[in-house]
Amino acid sequence: MLTALVNYYDAKVQRGEIPKEGWATTKVSGAIELDESGKVLTIHDLHEIEIVKIKAKNGKESEKKLVYPKPMIVPQIPGRTVNIAPGFLCDNTKYIFGFENEKTERFDKYFESFRDLHLEMITGIDTPAANALRRFLTQDENRNLTEALKEKLDTGNFVFRFNGKYLHDYPELKSVWDKKKDLSLEDAEDICSITGKKDVIVNTHPPIKGVPGSKPNSALVSYNSSAFESYGKTQNMNSHIGRKASLKYTTALNQLLADDHSHTKIGDTTIVYWAESATPIYQSVFSGMLGNPVDKDVERIIDSLFKKIQSKKAIDVDNINLQQKFCILGLSANAARLVVRFFLEGTFGNLIKNFADHNKRLEIVKPDYEQSGPLSPYQIVDATVSRKSKEKKPLPSLPGDLMNSILQNTQYPESLYSSVLLRIRTDPDSFDSSKAAILKAYLIKNKKKGEIEMSLNEANNSQSYVLGRLFSVLESLQNKASGGDLNSTIKDKYFASAAATPGRIFPLLLHNSANHFKKIKQNEASTIFYDKQIGKLIDRLEGKFPNTLSLEEQGEFYIGYYQERQHYFAELKAKQQSQKNKEESE
């Protein structure tokens, strides 16, 4: 996992999309322009402006101007609290000039540390840019600013420019910084467990930020008890991870957690994903597959990929390499540490195929008012949570177990099936296409119930499936007899018990149906229809009702009920449309 993150970091550096080690994206207020003598010519304002619209409580909109320092990749400024530690070619005015606007005190020690660092760093470099910087630092008159220039300073960071080019972009100055960074490894004798190269093993790693519920300085690698330590080593010295690798994996993970197209939250699990090549389109495609909003081009790519995978045509689409290595990491918070719920890596094509197979199992007939398309993992997990619950939290292990089963094409977690059954039993009105689809997918994958199809299967003579269909017909008969004006239906009273103990409930339901037939006897067509439907289904059961149904059979019962109900509505709609067409043609 850590190796995969290090490889992703290296790929991002090669693409120029992430700062390499020793460099960082830093907010910069301005650029100090130097001439050849080291004198300050001007100070360029680098702030960026954004106009945003703000809606007031009364509905009126107004525009507001937001001003931000410019993000720039510069040599990383060292961490500091009370210590004096200058940055290279980028720092605040206390270090660069030895003063701070609106403060009368001098900061000579700060400037001296800044000056000494730079004079040491550029020793032996004889170029116009380096010489201009050297003269700025050694000649006091070059740092005497006019009041007009002082007004351009603030408490933010500043960089240097020479001949219209930033000093940190000059090759000789970039090189000397990278070389200094590597010199610290010359005396390293330990081997990093991630890179396999000599490095300084570090006791603490940079914090991970952006996992919901975690503390600001959460750790991915952590030894917080002596019980986990060995060979006399303390804390992260036990992991034997070098400074370079620790910086790389934390930087990569923090960048992924800051990118909306590279992570998704399901329950209390944050799912992070990336392609080893760091090509963004793979993350966008996978994000769309998880149900996140994406643009139309990405939607088209996803649709094309699924169609080609299902047709068994392993053809690359829109420069998507199906052999591209892809990684998926599940994280959740636990106090000041992060819990790894799962980590998967494989080819992008194989992951898409497994996802497509999963979506195929989920396919089920839906009411017209519901959107088409497969359920997202988030929707699946959400279906296990009670509608009456305030916190809306699923089982902590479920999101990780579900993603594992989808992406590795293995059996679904038992907790998914049992949670959905529980929701149906305790809240019959919550039973919808989502729960029916989940039951169907589970029974097909885990119990090999291939006879369960997308819509009603008249050829399915499974006792539990037929019982579910019969319950749906009896409910429809009751609704017809009452004209839809009922405080509670047989579904409200008997849905869960009919699925669990049909031998006790169905004789009662059939006895009561006689009263419903009496109420519709004036409607001969309806009487014949319901009598025929009930008789046909009872014949398939051979007039016998089992005392109990297993959990597996209860799932079939609910699917039979759902599909019979949708079939009835589809036929009713077709009949109404036919009648309408007939009336219009007359």
C-alpha positions, 0 to 999 in steps of 0.5 A, spaced: 500 500 500 505 504 502 509 502 496 503 504 491 502 511 494 510 512 493 509 510 486 503 514 485 507 520 488 513 519 483 508 519 477 505 525 479 512 528 480 514 526 472 507 529 470 509 536 474 502 535 477 505 535 484 511 538 488 517 533 488 521 532 495 523 538 498 518 542 494 511 544 496 505 548 494 506 554 498 501 561 498 505 567 495 503 574 496 508 577 491 515 577 488 521 581 489 524 584 482 532 584 483 536 588 478 544 586 476 546 590 482 541 586 487 537 592 488 529 592 489 526 594 482 519 593 484 515 588 488 509 584 484 503 583 487 501 575 486 494 575 489 489 572 485 482 575 485 475 571 485 468 574 484 463 570 487 456 571 488 452 571 495 445 570 496 442 573 502 436 571 506 432 575 503 433 572 496 437 578 493 444 576 490 450 580 491 458 580 488 463 579 493 471 580 491 475 574 494 483 575 494 488 569 495 495 569 495 498 565 489 499 558 490 506 556 487 511 550 487 517 553 491 523 550 496 519 547 502 519 552 508 521 548 514 516 547 520 517 552 525 514 554 532 519 558 536 525 556 532 528 560 527 529 556 520 529 560 514 526 558 507 530 558 501 528 563 496 521 564 499 519 566 506 516 572 509 519 579 510 522 578 517 527 573 514 528 577 507 528 584 510 529 583 517 522 587 519 515 586 518 510 592 516 506 595 522 511 592 527 517 597 530 521 591 532 527 589 528 528 581 526 535 581 525 537 574 527 531 572 522 535 576 516 542 573 518 539 566 518 536 567 511 542 571 509 547 565 511 543 560 509 543 563 502 550 565 501 552 558 503 548 555 498 550 559 492 557 559 494 561 557 487 555 559 483 557 565 478 551 567 474 547 573 473 541 571 478 546 568 483 550 574 483 544 579 484 541 575 490 548 575 493 548 583 492 541 583 495 543 580 501 550 583 502 549 590 501 545 594 506 542 599 501 539 594 496 534 592 502 532 599 504 525 600 501 521 606 499 515 607 503 511 605 496 514 599 496 513 597 503 506 598 502 506 592 497 508 588 503 504 584 507 505 578 512 505 573 507 511 569 503 515 572 498 519 570 492 525 573 488 525 575 480 530 576 476 530 578 468 522 576 469 524 569 471 523 567 478 529 565 482 527 558 484 526 556 476 533 558 475 536 551 473 543 552 477 539 554 484 534 549 483 540 544 482 543 546 489 537 546 493 536 539 490 543 537 492 542 540 499 536 535 500 540 529 498 546 531 502 543 529 508 542 522 506 550 521 505 551 518 512 545 514 512 546 507 513 539 504 514 535 501 508 528 503 507 523 498 507 519 501 502 524 503 497 530 498 499 535 504 498 539 507 504 535 513 507 534 516 514 529 512 518 524 517 521 521 516 528 514 520 526 511 521 519 507 527 516 500 527 518 494 525 514 489 530 513 482 529 510 479 523 512 472 525 515 472 524 523 479 524 524 483 528 528 488 534 524 494 530 525 492 523 524 497 517 523 497 512 518 503 508 520 503 509 528 506 505 534 502 507 540 504 502 545 510 498 547 506 492 546 507 493 538 515 495 539 521 490 538 528 490 538 529 496 542 526 500 537 521 506 539 515 508 535 515 508 527 523 506 528 519 499 528 516 500 521 523 502 518 520 507 513 525 512 511 524 520 510 523 520 503 518 514 503 514 517 509 514 524 505 512 521 499 506 517 501 503 522 506 504 527 500 500 523 495 495 520 500 493 528 502 493 530 495 488 524 493 484 526 499 484 533 497 481 531 490 474 530 490 475 525 484 480 521 487 476 519 494 468 517 496 465 517 503 461 511 504 458 510 511 464 511 515 469 509 510 473 513 505 475 510 499 481 513 496 483 510 488 488 512 483 492 509 477 499 508 478 500 512 472 497 518 475 493 519 469 487 523 472 481 520 467 482 513 471 480 516 477 474 520 474 471 514 471 472 510 477 469 516 481 463 515 476 462 508 477 461 509 484 455 514 483 459 520 483 457 526 479 461 526 473 461 530 466 458 527 460 464 525 456 466 521 462 459 518 463 460 516 455 466 513 457 463 509 462 458 506 458 462 504 452 467 501 457 461 497 460 458 495 454 465 492 451 466 488 457 459 485 457 460 483 450 467 480 452 471 485 447 477 487 451 478 493 447 481 500 450 476 506 450 478 513 449 485 512 451 483 508 457 488 502 458 485 496 461 491 493 463 493 500 467 494 498 474 489 501 479 489 501 487 483 502 491 484 504 499 479 504 504 480 508 510 476 510 517 478 514 523 480 511 530 482 517 534 488 520 532 490 514 528 487 511 521 484 504 520 485 501 513 479 497 512 481 494 505 487 495 500 486 492 493 490 493 486 489 490 480 488 492 472 483 497 471 480 492 466 479 487 471 476 491 476 471 494 471 469 487 469 467 485 476 463 492 477 459 490 471 458 483 473 456 486 480 451 491 476 448 486 472 446 482 478 443 488 481 438 489 475 431 489 476 425 492 474 423 499 477 417 503 477 416 509 472 418 514 477 425 511 479 431 513 475 434 507 471 441 505 472 445 501 477 445 502 484 451 505 487 455 502 493 453 508 497 446 507 495 446 499 497 449 501 504 444 506 505 439 501 504 441 497 510 440 503 515 433 505 518 429 511 515 427 512 522 434 512 525 437 519 526 445 518 525 444 514 519 450 509 520 451 503 517 455 497 520 462 500 520 465 494 517 460 493 511 462 499 506 469 495 506 466 488 506 462 490 500 467 494 496 471 488 497 466 483 494 464 488 488 471 489 486 474 482 487 467 478 484 467 474 491 461 473 495 457 479 498 457 480 506 452 476 510 451 482 514 448 486 507 443 481 506 441 480 513 441 488 514 436 489 508 432 483 511 431 486 518 429 493 514 424 490 510 421 486 517 421 492 521 419 497 516 415 494 510 413 500 507 421 501 506 421 495 501 423 498 494 427 497 488 433 498 491 432 492 497 429 488 492 435 489 487 440 487 493 436 481 495 437 479 488 444 480 487 446 476 493 441 470 492 444 470 485 452 470 487 452 467 494 446 462 493 447 461 485 439 462 484 440 463 477 432 463 476 431 469 479 431 474 473 430 482 472 423 481 472 417 476 473 419 469 471 413 465 470 417 459 470 420 460 477 416 455 481 420 456 487 415 455 493 418 461 497 418 465 490 411 463 489 408 465 496 411 472 495 407 472 488 401 470 492 401 475 497 402 480 492 396 478 489 392 478 495 394 485 497 392 487 490 385 484 491 384 487 498 386 494 495 381 493 489 375 491 494 377 497 499 377 502 493 384 504 496 381 507 502 384 503 508 388 505 514 392 498 514 393 493 509 395 486 509 402 488 508 402 492 514 400 487 518 402 480 515 408 482 511 414 479 515 410 474 518 408 471 512 415 471 509 417 467 516 411 463 517 407 462 511 403 456 514 400 460 519 399 466 516 396 464 509 390 460 511 388 466 514 389 471 508 385 466 504 380 465 509 379 473 509 380 474 501 373 471 501 370 477 504 374 481 499 371 477 493 364 479 496 365 486 495 368 486 488 362 481 485 359 486 481 365 487 477 365 480 473 372 481 470 376 483 476 373 477 480 375 472 474 382 475 474 383 475 481 380 468 482 384 465 476 391 468 479 390 466 486 388 459 483 394 458 479 399 460 484 396 455 489 396 450 484 403 451 483 404 450 491 400 444 491 395 447 496 401 446 501 404 452 505 410 450 509 411 452 516 417 456 516 422 459 511 429 460 511 433 467 511 434 465 504 427 463 502 425 469 505 429 473 500 426 469 494 419 471 498 420 478 498 423 478 490 417 474 488 412 479 491 416 485 488 416 482 481 409 480 481 407 487 484 411 491 478 408 486 473 401 488 475 402 495 474 406 494 468 400 490 465 395 495 468 399 501 464 399 497 458 391 496 458 390 504 460 394 506 454 391 501 449 384 504 451 387 511 450 389 509 443 383 506 442 379 512 444 383 517 440 382 513 434 375 513 434 
